[in-house]
């Protein structure tokens, strides 16, 4: 019997390497000890970020699993009755889009439940919902998307064991400082909350945070305290209203993906050059006119987008990006591109303005690097607006 395929891999969900580190700690300095203590405090669910470094592959797999599982086609009562027969083995349940006003009583029988998707419902009493969720002792993942939330429930700290909290596509207007009490969070999804203007100062308490998604929000800044979240691997903050980013963003030494495209950013801090693990840097569709010299220190960056900004001259700082395969500079006002681009060590694709870069300029670049694909592109081709910013 397949048991409805609902026996999810607990080993897959958890990092079970709980070794005794006391002897090791005694032989380490303060900095090394703090690092190990943080790693131990943040042990648990593996988000599987390394698959694409754009999202959590774990959450993607859970979503695919729920979609394909025939049990989720059953009416709610039959679904839960079937699962209760194997309740000790069930670690993931989807109750999404069922027009629920409160959690069904049967849910409390699933003591080993790790992941619960309750998106697309309209829970009347949000504080009661939190109290109910807190009764599930092993709950680590809660997805509460499209749920008409306007704020965090006042008792959110009852869910202090959560490692994944997805609140995308709600009606959040602000986040209380109580968010900082969820200190085990590794994933915080806030995308498409268009009225959300700021993150709370207590964001710096989320020391385990690995992925922050605030794309499509009303945020006007990424606050300075975010640079204390040194476990961050992915920041998705595109298509918002961000004007400033932390001056100390270089503290995020584990950051691999930084997407700040389609915002209102004018200045990139010098400390960005300290992001030694950064691979993907999206800065397109902003108000940037120059880059800090430190950009050239990003030797692992494979992709950088600078399209539709305010560059009057080609950003020469990019010439030092030895690991860069893809460089996007289209829809800027500079009339030419230096042939040195062809000498960049790893470059394979160069996206240039669809109009103002001449064929002679392209030919000169290709003469230096015949294998380089030089592609004319227009980031604004589907929008009736200006092609370049003055």
C-alpha positions as CSV (number, residue, x, y, z in Angstrom):
1,X,0.0,0.0,0.0
2,X,1.3,3.4,-0.9
3,X,-0.3,5.0,2.1
4,X,-1.3,7.8,-0.3
5,X,2.4,8.5,-0.7
6,X,2.1,10.7,2.4
7,X,5.0,9.3,4.3
8,X,7.4,12.2,3.7
9,X,11.1,11.7,4.2
10,X,11.8,13.0,7.8
11,X,15.5,12.5,7.1
12,X,15.0,14.7,4.0
13,X,13.4,17.4,6.1
14,X,15.8,17.4,8.9
15,X,19.5,17.6,9.5
16,X,19.9,15.0,12.2
17,X,23.6,15.4,12.9
18,X,23.5,16.3,16.6
19,X,27.0,15.6,17.8
20,X,28.3,16.6,21.1
21,X,30.6,19.6,20.6
22,X,31.6,20.4,24.1
23,X,35.2,19.2,23.8
24,X,35.7,21.0,20.5
25,X,34.3,24.2,21.9
26,X,36.8,24.2,24.7
27,X,39.6,24.4,22.2
28,X,38.2,27.2,20.0
29,X,38.4,31.0,20.3
30,X,35.4,33.2,20.9
31,X,34.6,33.8,17.2
32,X,34.8,30.1,16.2
33,X,32.8,29.1,19.2
34,X,30.0,31.6,18.3
35,X,30.0,30.3,14.8
36,X,29.5,26.7,15.9
37,X,26.9,27.7,18.5
38,X,24.9,29.5,15.8
39,X,25.2,26.5,13.4
40,X,23.9,24.3,16.2
41,X,21.0,26.7,17.0
42,X,20.1,26.8,13.3
43,X,20.2,23.1,12.7
44,X,17.0,21.5,11.5
45,X,15.3,21.8,8.1
46,X,17.4,21.8,5.0
47,X,15.8,24.4,2.6
48,X,17.8,22.9,-0.3
49,X,18.8,26.4,-1.6
50,X,21.8,25.1,-3.5
51,X,19.8,23.6,-6.3
52,X,19.1,27.0,-8.0
53,X,20.0,29.6,-5.4
54,X,16.7,31.3,-6.4
55,X,14.3,29.5,-4.2
56,X,13.8,26.7,-1.7
57,X,13.8,23.4,-3.6
58,X,12.3,21.8,-0.4
59,X,9.2,24.0,-0.6
60,X,9.0,23.4,-4.4
61,X,9.0,19.7,-3.8
62,X,6.4,19.9,-1.1
63,X,4.2,22.0,-3.5
64,X,4.6,19.5,-6.3
65,X,3.9,16.6,-4.0
66,X,0.7,18.2,-2.7
67,X,-0.5,19.0,-6.2
68,X,0.1,15.5,-7.6
69,X,-1.2,13.5,-4.5
70,X,-4.6,12.1,-5.3
71,X,-5.6,12.3,-1.6
72,X,-5.9,16.1,-2.0
73,X,-8.7,15.6,-4.5
74,X,-10.9,14.1,-1.8
75,X,-13.4,16.0,0.4
76,X,-11.8,17.3,3.6
77,X,-13.5,14.7,5.9
78,X,-12.4,11.8,3.8
79,X,-9.0,13.2,3.3
80,X,-8.4,13.5,7.1
81,X,-10.0,10.2,7.9
82,X,-7.7,8.4,5.4
83,X,-4.6,10.2,6.9
84,X,-5.5,9.4,10.5
85,X,-5.0,5.7,9.7
86,X,-1.3,6.5,9.3
87,X,-1.2,9.6,11.5
88,X,2.1,8.8,13.1
89,X,3.8,8.7,9.7
90,X,2.3,11.9,8.3
91,X,4.6,14.8,8.3
92,X,3.0,17.1,5.7
93,X,-0.6,18.0,5.1
94,X,-2.2,20.5,2.7
95,X,-5.5,22.2,3.7
96,X,-5.1,24.9,1.1
97,X,-8.1,26.6,-0.5
98,X,-10.8,24.8,1.4
99,X,-12.7,27.9,2.7
100,X,-11.8,27.1,6.3
101,X,-12.7,29.4,9.1
102,X,-10.7,27.4,11.7
103,X,-8.6,24.3,11.8
104,X,-10.5,21.0,11.8
105,X,-10.3,19.1,15.1
106,X,-8.7,16.1,13.5
107,X,-5.5,18.0,12.7
108,X,-4.4,17.8,16.4
109,X,-4.0,14.1,16.1
110,X,-1.0,14.5,13.8
111,X,1.7,14.8,16.4
112,X,4.5,14.3,13.9
113,X,3.3,17.0,11.5
114,X,6.2,19.1,10.3
115,X,4.6,21.1,7.4
116,X,1.2,22.5,7.1
117,X,-0.2,24.5,4.1
118,X,-3.3,26.4,5.1
119,X,-3.1,29.0,2.3
120,X,-6.2,30.4,0.6
121,X,-8.5,30.2,3.6
122,X,-10.1,32.9,5.7
123,X,-9.5,32.2,9.3
124,X,-11.7,34.5,11.4
125,X,-9.8,34.5,14.6
126,X,-6.1,34.8,13.8
127,X,-5.0,34.6,17.4
128,X,-6.9,31.4,17.9
129,X,-5.3,30.0,14.8
130,X,-1.9,30.6,16.3
131,X,-2.9,29.0,19.6
132,X,-4.1,25.9,17.6
133,X,-1.0,25.7,15.5
134,X,1.1,25.9,18.7
135,X,-0.5,22.6,19.8
136,X,1.4,20.8,17.0
137,X,4.7,20.0,18.7
138,X,6.8,19.3,15.6
139,X,5.4,22.0,13.3
140,X,8.3,23.7,11.5
141,X,6.7,24.9,8.2
142,X,3.6,27.0,7.9
143,X,2.3,28.4,4.6
144,X,-0.4,31.0,5.0
145,X,-0.6,32.5,1.5
146,X,-3.6,34.4,0.1
147,X,-5.2,34.5,3.6
148,X,-6.3,38.1,3.9
149,X,-3.8,38.8,6.8
150,X,-3.4,42.5,7.5
151,X,-1.0,42.1,10.4
152,X,0.8,39.4,12.4
153,X,-1.3,37.9,15.1
154,X,-0.3,39.5,18.5
155,X,0.6,36.0,19.9
156,X,2.8,35.0,17.0
157,X,5.7,34.3,19.4
158,X,3.8,31.0,20.4
159,X,5.2,29.7,17.1
160,X,8.8,30.3,18.1
161,X,9.8,26.8,16.7
162,X,8.9,27.7,13.1
163,X,11.6,27.6,10.6
164,X,9.6,28.4,7.5
165,X,6.8,31.1,7.4
166,X,5.3,32.0,4.1
167,X,2.9,35.0,4.2
168,X,3.0,35.9,0.5
169,X,0.1,37.7,-1.2
170,X,-1.7,38.9,1.9
171,X,-2.8,42.4,2.8
172,X,0.0,43.1,5.4
173,X,0.5,46.8,6.0
174,X,3.1,46.4,8.8
175,X,5.0,43.8,10.8
176,X,5.2,44.1,14.5
177,X,8.4,43.8,16.4
178,X,7.2,40.4,17.6
179,X,8.5,38.9,14.3
180,X,11.9,39.0,15.9
181,X,10.8,36.4,18.4
182,X,10.7,33.7,15.7
183,X,14.4,33.3,16.1
184,X,14.6,29.9,14.3
185,X,13.2,31.2,11.0
186,X,15.2,30.2,8.0
187,X,12.7,31.2,5.4
188,X,10.5,34.3,5.5
189,X,8.2,34.9,2.6
190,X,6.5,38.3,2.3
191,X,6.2,38.8,-1.4
192,X,3.3,40.6,-3.0
193,X,2.2,42.4,0.1
194,X,2.0,45.6,-1.7
195,X,1.1,47.8,1.3
196,X,4.0,46.6,3.4
197,X,6.2,49.6,3.8
198,X,9.0,48.5,6.2
199,X,10.5,45.6,8.0
200,X,10.7,45.7,11.9
201,X,13.9,46.6,13.6
202,X,13.8,43.2,15.3
203,X,14.6,41.5,11.9
204,X,18.2,41.4,13.2
205,X,17.1,38.7,15.7
206,X,16.5,36.3,12.9
207,X,20.1,34.9,13.1
208,X,19.1,31.7,11.3
209,X,17.4,33.4,8.3
210,X,18.7,32.0,5.0
211,X,16.1,33.2,2.5
212,X,14.1,36.5,2.6
213,X,11.6,37.2,-0.1
214,X,10.1,40.7,-0.1
215,X,9.6,41.1,-3.8
216,X,6.5,43.0,-4.9
217,X,6.1,44.8,-1.6
218,X,5.9,48.5,-0.8
219,X,9.2,48.5,1.1
220,X,11.2,51.7,0.6
221,X,14.4,50.4,2.2
222,X,16.1,47.3,3.3
223,X,16.9,48.4,6.8
224,X,20.4,48.4,8.2
225,X,19.6,45.7,10.8
226,X,19.2,43.2,8.1
227,X,23.0,43.1,7.8
228,X,23.0,41.3,11.1
229,X,21.3,38.3,9.6
230,X,24.6,36.7,8.6
231,X,23.2,33.3,7.5
232,X,21.3,34.9,4.6
233,X,22.0,33.1,1.3
234,X,19.2,34.6,-0.8
235,X,17.5,38.0,-0.8
236,X,14.7,38.6,-3.3
237,X,13.6,42.2,-3.1
238,X,12.8,43.0,-6.7
239,X,9.8,45.0,-7.9
240,X,9.3,47.0,-4.8
241,X,10.0,50.6,-4.0
242,X,13.4,50.3,-2.3
243,X,15.6,53.4,-2.3
244,X,18.3,52.4,0.0
245,X,20.1,49.2,1.1
246,X,22.3,48.6,4.1
247,X,25.6,50.3,4.0
248,X,27.0,47.2,5.8
249,X,25.5,44.7,3.4
250,X,29.0,43.3,3.1
251,X,28.5,41.6,6.4
252,X,26.3,39.0,4.7
253,X,29.3,36.8,3.8
254,X,27.1,33.8,2.8
255,X,25.0,35.7,0.3
256,X,24.8,34.0,-3.1
257,X,21.8,35.7,-4.7
258,X,20.8,39.4,-4.4
259,X,17.9,40.5,-6.5
260,X,17.2,44.3,-6.2
261,X,15.8,44.8,-9.7
262,X,13.0,47.2,-10.5
263,X,13.3,49.5,-7.5
264,X,14.4,53.1,-7.0
265,X,18.0,52.6,-5.8
266,X,20.5,55.3,-6.7
267,X,23.6,54.2,-4.7
268,X,25.3,50.9,-4.2
269,X,27.4,50.8,-1.0
270,X,31.1,50.1,-1.2
271,X,30.8,47.2,1.2
272,X,29.1,45.1,-1.6
273,X,32.5,44.1,-2.7
274,X,32.9,42.0,0.5
275,X,30.2,39.6,-0.7
276,X,32.8,37.0,-1.7
277,X,30.2,34.2,-2.4
278,X,27.8,36.3,-4.5
279,X,26.9,34.7,-7.8
280,X,23.8,36.5,-9.0
281,X,23.4,40.3,-8.7
282,X,20.3,41.9,-10.2
283,X,20.3,45.7,-10.3
284,X,18.3,46.3,-13.5
285,X,15.6,49.0,-13.7
286,X,16.9,51.2,-10.9
287,X,18.3,54.8,-10.8
288,X,22.0,53.9,-10.6
289,X,24.5,56.1,-12.5
290,X,27.7,54.7,-11.2
291,X,29.1,51.6,-9.4
292,X,31.5,51.5,-6.4
293,X,35.0,50.4,-7.3
294,X,34.6,47.4,-5.0
295,X,32.2,45.7,-7.6
296,X,35.3,44.4,-9.3
297,X,36.1,42.3,-6.2
298,X,33.0,40.1,-6.8
299,X,35.1,37.4,-8.5
300,X,32.4,34.7,-8.1
301,X,29.5,36.7,-9.7
302,X,28.3,34.8,-12.7
303,X,25.4,37.1,-13.7
304,X,24.9,40.8,-13.3
305,X,22.1,42.9,-14.7
306,X,22.5,46.7,-14.9
307,X,19.9,47.3,-17.7
308,X,17.6,50.4,-17.6
309,X,19.6,52.5,-15.2
310,X,21.2,55.9,-15.6
311,X,24.7,55.0,-16.7
312,X,26.2,57.6,-19.1
313,X,29.3,55.6,-19.6
314,X,29.9,51.9,-19.6
315,X,30.4,50.7,-16.0
316,X,34.1,49.8,-16.3
317,X,34.1,48.3,-12.8
318,X,32.4,45.2,-14.3
319,X,35.5,44.4,-16.4
320,X,37.1,42.9,-13.3
321,X,34.4,40.3,-12.8
322,X,36.4,37.3,-13.7
323,X,33.6,34.7,-13.1
324,X,30.9,36.6,-15.0
325,X,29.2,34.7,-17.8
326,X,26.2,37.1,-18.3
327,X,26.5,40.9,-18.4
328,X,23.3,42.9,-19.1
329,X,23.8,46.6,-19.8
330,X,21.0,47.3,-22.3
331,X,18.7,50.3,-22.1
332,X,21.4,52.6,-20.9
333,X,22.5,55.9,-22.5
334,X,26.2,55.2,-23.1
335,X,26.9,55.2,-26.9
336,X,29.7,52.6,-26.9
337,X,31.2,49.6,-25.1
338,X,34.9,49.1,-24.7
339,X,36.5,46.2,-26.5
340,X,38.0,45.1,-23.2
341,X,34.6,43.4,-22.5
342,X,35.7,40.7,-24.9
343,X,38.7,40.0,-22.6
344,X,36.7,39.3,-19.5
345,X,37.8,35.8,-18.5
346,X,34.4,34.0,-18.4
347,X,32.0,36.1,-20.3
348,X,29.7,34.2,-22.8
349,X,26.7,36.5,-23.2
350,X,26.6,40.3,-23.4
351,X,23.2,42.1,-23.7
352,X,23.5,45.5,-25.2
353,X,21.1,48.3,-26.2
354,X,18.9,47.4,-29.2
355,X,19.5,50.8,-30.9
356,X,22.4,53.0,-29.9
357,X,25.3,50.6,-30.0
358,X,26.7,50.5,-33.5
359,X,27.5,47.4,-35.6
360,X,31.1,48.6,-35.8
361,X,31.4,48.6,-32.0
362,X,29.9,45.0,-31.9
363,X,32.4,43.9,-34.6
364,X,35.3,45.3,-32.6
365,X,34.2,43.4,-29.5
366,X,33.7,40.2,-31.5
367,X,37.2,40.6,-33.0
368,X,38.6,40.3,-29.5
369,X,36.3,37.4,-28.6
370,X,34.7,35.6,-31.5
371,X,32.8,33.2,-29.2
372,X,31.0,36.0,-27.3
373,X,27.3,36.2,-28.0
374,X,26.4,39.9,-28.3
375,X,22.7,40.3,-28.1
376,X,20.6,43.4,-28.8
377,X,17.9,43.7,-26.2
378,X,15.2,46.0,-25.1
379,X,14.0,45.7,-21.6
380,X,11.1,48.0,-22.3
381,X,9.8,46.4,-25.5
382,X,6.5,45.4,-23.9
383,X,5.9,48.7,-22.1
384,X,4.9,52.0,-23.7
385,X,7.4,54.2,-21.9
386,X,10.9,55.6,-22.4
387,X,13.6,53.3,-23.6
388,X,16.4,55.0,-21.6
389,X,16.7,57.3,-18.6
390,X,18.3,60.7,-19.1
